[in-house]
Amino acid sequence: MVDESHETVFLFDVDNTLLDNDAVQQDLGAHLEREFGRAKRDRYWAIFEELRAQLGYADYLGALQRYRLENLDDPQLLLMSSFLVDYPFASQVYPGAFAALAHCRRWGPTVILSDGDVVFQPRKVQRSGIWDAVEGRVLIYLHKEQMLESVERRHPARHYVMVDDKLRILAAMKKSWGSKLTTVFPRQGHYAVDPAEVAKYPPADLTIEHIGALVDHDFAKLPGH
């Protein structure tokens, strides 16, 4: 589905931008330790990190599949998968996130632009209420910064705004789009508050302390408005 052309399209990451994914991981870790023990919890996270290093994105269900290969006769794995799939993601949406989406919608369509797998990440976006908040405009790629031509084709605009907690992503997109892009960096989540990680990349066009602060910004000053 291709959207009509707009002056501005607002692109939003999900994890630690609109939704507190660090808290989700903490809940998952606590659940794994409580239900399966510390050793199994640690082994799951080790597999998770190995897989993320290989894929470049978080794959919770993929890590569970790999974990299963080491535990073929463990019926508890069924409970682990249900925790992930049925998690109440709406409870972890950041305060002010929906207000920020509604605020930006005054100047152009809001679109989710996220990395992730094809099953768990869409489930997260749907169950959190974010999917409906952007009227179903959801793009999920393996490496979104490499898919900007697809973004332009599906949501053409003269100017884009990208809101993301990772300066690495913002810098890569800025390198490709240049002045066509305004980058917004909410200082939320472990990547955004890691001084060593932040120091690796140039600052964003706009830095805010939390996603709710976006409602205080006037986007009428963007090109084309």
Stockholm file with secondary structure:
# STOCKHOLM 1.0

chainA/1-225         MVDESHETVFLFDVDNTLLDNDAVQQDLGAHLEREFGRAKRDRYWAIFEELRAQLGYADYLGALQRYRLENLDDPQLLLMSSFLVDYPFASQVYPGAFAALAHCRRWGPTVILSDGDVVFQPRKVQRSGIWDAVEGRVLIYLHKEQMLESVERRHPARHYVMVDDKLRILAAMKKSWGSKLTTVFPRQGHYAVDPAEVAKYPPADLTIEHIGALVDHDFAKLPGH
#=GR chainA/1-225 SS CCCCCEEEEEEECCBTTTBCHHHHHHHHHHHHHHHHCHHHHHHHHHHHHHHHHHHSSCCHHHHHHHHHHTCTTCTTHHHHHHHHHTCCGGGGBCTTHHHHHHHHTTTSCEEEEEECCSSHHHHHHHHTTHHHHTTTCEEEESSGGGCHHHHHHHSCEEEEEEECSCHHHHHHHHHHHGGGEEEEEECCHHHHTCHHHHHTSCCCSEEESSGGGGGGCCGGGSTTC
#=GC SS_cons         CCCCCEEEEEEECCBTTTBCHHHHHHHHHHHHHHHHCHHHHHHHHHHHHHHHHHHSSCCHHHHHHHHHHTCTTCTTHHHHHHHHHTCCGGGGBCTTHHHHHHHHTTTSCEEEEEECCSSHHHHHHHHTTHHHHTTTCEEEESSGGGCHHHHHHHSCEEEEEEECSCHHHHHHHHHHHGGGEEEEEECCHHHHTCHHHHHTSCCCSEEESSGGGGGGCCGGGSTTC
//
